[in-house]
Amino acid sequence: MIRVQPERFLHGVLPGVSWTGGGSRLPLAVGTKLTADTVRAARVPAGLHLAFTGPASTVELTVETGERTSVPAPTLPEAFAVRVPGFPARLVPLPPGGGTELIVLPARDPSSVVRVYFPEAAEVRVVALGADRRLEPVEPGPRWVVYGDSVTQGWSVSAPGLAWPTLVAEALGLDLVNLGFAGAARGELPTADVVAASGAAAVALAWGTNAYSSLPTSPAQLAETTRLYLTAVRQGLPDVPVLVVSPIVRPAAEHVPNRFGASLAELRAAMEDAVRRFAEATQDDRLVLLPGRDLVPAVHLVDGVHPGDEGHRTLAEGVTPHVAAGLGRKTPPALPASGR
C-alpha cells in the first residue's frame, strides 16, 4: 500500500478548522458563544468527505471513532458512502470501535473523482489512508458555505452525500462547507461571523423552521434577527452572492400558532419580507430570496418535517439555478445521479 496523509484529501471544513484536532465543523473558540445544541450538532460530520482521483483499485481506511453524535439523521446508516460517477454508491460499515477497512473501487477512468463521505452517527477521524496505486487529491472548487438547520445538515436522506447542499455543490463543482445544525440554526450571530470570515465565493442561508418550535419566537423578532444576520455576513463578505432560502413546507405548523401566537407561514413571511427590505435598503443586488414554501412537495416529507432523498433532490433542483446565476454560471442540464 502507498501511504498518504488523509488531511490532503479532506473536504468540507472551514479554513483554519482542523477536524482531526477538534471534531467540530465550527472553530472551537466560537463554541463558547453558542447554545449547547448548536455545539453538539457541529460534531456531526455533515458533508465531510475524502476526494481523490487516480488509478487505484483498492483503498485502505484506518479510522478512530469517538463519542456518538447527538443529532445525526435517524435514517442514515453507520457507514461510509463511496461515490463514483456512473456507478452505484457503496456503503462501507464503520468498524466498531475503529479499525481498518479495505474498499474495492470500480474500474473507471483515472480522472474520475471518488468521494468517500463520512458516517454521521459518531465522531470519526481517518488516521491513515493507503491505496494499491497512486492517489491524487482533488483541487477544491470555489468555496460555498451553507448555513441552516436539520434539512441543510441532511435529515432525512438514506446515505451520506445525498443532502441538498452536496447535490448542488457536485452539480456546480463547488467546495461545500455544510454548516447545517439539526435542532438549532436560529440565526445565532456567532455563526454569521463564521460565515463572514469564511472567505466563501458564495453563501446560502436556509433556516427559520426552528424559530417556530425548537426555540419559538415571533415574526417581529425573526425579522430583526434576519436583518442582523445579513448585516454581519455582509460585513465580512460584502460582494459575494448570498441566497436566502426561507423554510420549506411543514404542514402541521403552517397555520398553527406557536407559544407566541406565530404560525410558520407568518414566520416565513416575516423572514422573506426582512430579506427584501434589507436588499432594498442596502441596494444589495447580490442578495437573492428564494421562497421555500413550494420547493419541496409535502408528499416528499418522510416525517412531516424533513425531506427524504427525493425531497432533497427536488430542493437541490430548485436551489441550483440561483447559485449558478450568482456565480455567473450556466445551470447544468441535470443534477449528478444519486448513485443509490
Beta strands, then each sheet from edge to edge (+ up, - down):
strand 1: 2-4
strand 2: 10-11
strand 3: 49-53
strand 4: 58-68
strand 5: 79-83
strand 6: 90-93
strand 7: 99-104
strand 8: 114-117
strand 9: 122-131
strand 10: 136-137
strand 11: 143-148
strand 12: 175-180
strand 13: 202-206
strand 14: 242-245
strand 15: 287-290
sheet 1: 1+ 9- 4+ 7-
sheet 2: 2+ 3- 8+ 5- 6+
sheet 3: 2+ 3- 10+
sheet 4: 12+ 11+ 13+ 14+ 15+
end
